[in-house]
Amino acid sequence: MPADFPALAINGGPAAVPADDVAPEWPTYDDAEEKGLLDVLTSRNWGSTHGDVVATFEREFADFQQAAHGTCLSNGTLAISAALRAAGVGVGDEVIVPPYTFIATASAALFMGAVPVFADVDPRTHLLDPEATEAAITERTKAVVPVHLAGRPAAMDAFVALGARHGLTIVEDAAQAVGAAYQGRSVGAIGDLGTFSFQTSKNMTAGEGGAVLTNDETLAAAVYSTINVGRVRGGGWYQHESVGLNLRLTEFQGAVLRAQLARFPAQQEIRERNAVLLTSLLSDVDGVLLAPDDPSITAHGRHLFLMRIPALAAPGRRDAALRALAAEGLAEVSSGYVPLHRNGALVAESKDIAGRLGQPYPVADCPNADLVSQDTIWLNQKTLLGSEQRTRAVAAAIAKVVAAADELVGDE
């Protein structure tokens, strides 16, 4: 251990983050959620087909994200599926996705009978690489799903141009990116469609839930029909113009989300302030790699704080670092995703679909995703809701553990 650092807490030294300075609890709520829930309860209009709370939230959320149309549904996974279906993606089509993301980005394509094709990420940002994406396009490609991972917008100018060149639908996976913006435009309303998640960990949550946004009236109508058993807006109860699913949000969830949306800007100010401070404190720490500044990113969603620490790529060392960070008082830390092109279930089902149709299965070559999956650690958004004092202590804990990286011993 370097002389200017105290001993690691896991080895008996003092913890960098005081034991009484814990990350804020999540989810948060106050009287607004309680009143909204009770109002729905007593109204007896619990489903969104009979109440107006979800419809009101849809308008409010679409306005907040600068989109013309918004439709809510049961979760973020099926939001991607609904967007793909609305875009005409079906059996045997290919959908290009990044391998460094939650499994839902890929499985949503499989639910439509389509094959997820993995294109590599930029190792500096963990985001889908537009050049790798273009190289993965075939005559079967129908859509591309760039993910605004951790709340950092993907290179949407490049993806919109790519979609126009090749006639592809661009579906933004903005599950982690409420409030994010690229070149002054809110994410989710830049591509053809954008999808969001309101799952428990997200910066705005109702426990579960999702939304699909678009500026295209025809796509909006197709999304609505997909999640409302084939109905059309303004049509009859038994007027099913297409084959759809039943994925509607409840009025209870809509009530919670309205309160969460009202509180979001103030919380986001805290996340942004702490993320900027943490970036400043860690930017000069040897061995910590942070994503570069990008002037095109005019607002970051700040759902996760990602960093790469190459010294932790050795077998077992990252897990040892996570244990050391927990001992320092930083429990809200994670090793992140396992690359999806290594997921046996996804690969097997993709091969099965391709095989049944007599199509070749595009084997992924994603060395950058493999690389970042070995040395990345995350801090979740609860960390970014803490005090300035705690943020400084978090940075000190990371610097302390990184300085001792060569001494960390894994389980092997």
Secondary structure, DSSP 8 states (H G I E B T S, - for coil): --TTS---GGGT---SS-TT-----SS---HHHHHHHHHHHHHT--BTTT-SHHHHHHHHHHHHTT-SEEEEESBHHHHHHHHHHHTT--TT-EEEE-SSS-THHHHHHHHTT-EEEE--B-TTT-SB-HHHHHHT--TTEEEE--B-GGG----HHHHHHHHHHHT-EEEEE-TT-TT-EETTEETTSSSSEEEEE--TTSSS-SSSBEEEEES-HHHHHHHHHHHBTT--TT--TT---S---B---BHHHHHHHHHHHHHHHHHHHHHHHHHHHHHHHHTTSTT-B-----TTEEE---SEEEEE-GGGGSTTHHHHHHHHHHHTT--SEE-----GGG-HHHHHHHHHHHHHTT--------HHHHHHHHHEEEEETTGGGS-HHHHHHHHHHHHHHHHTGGG-----
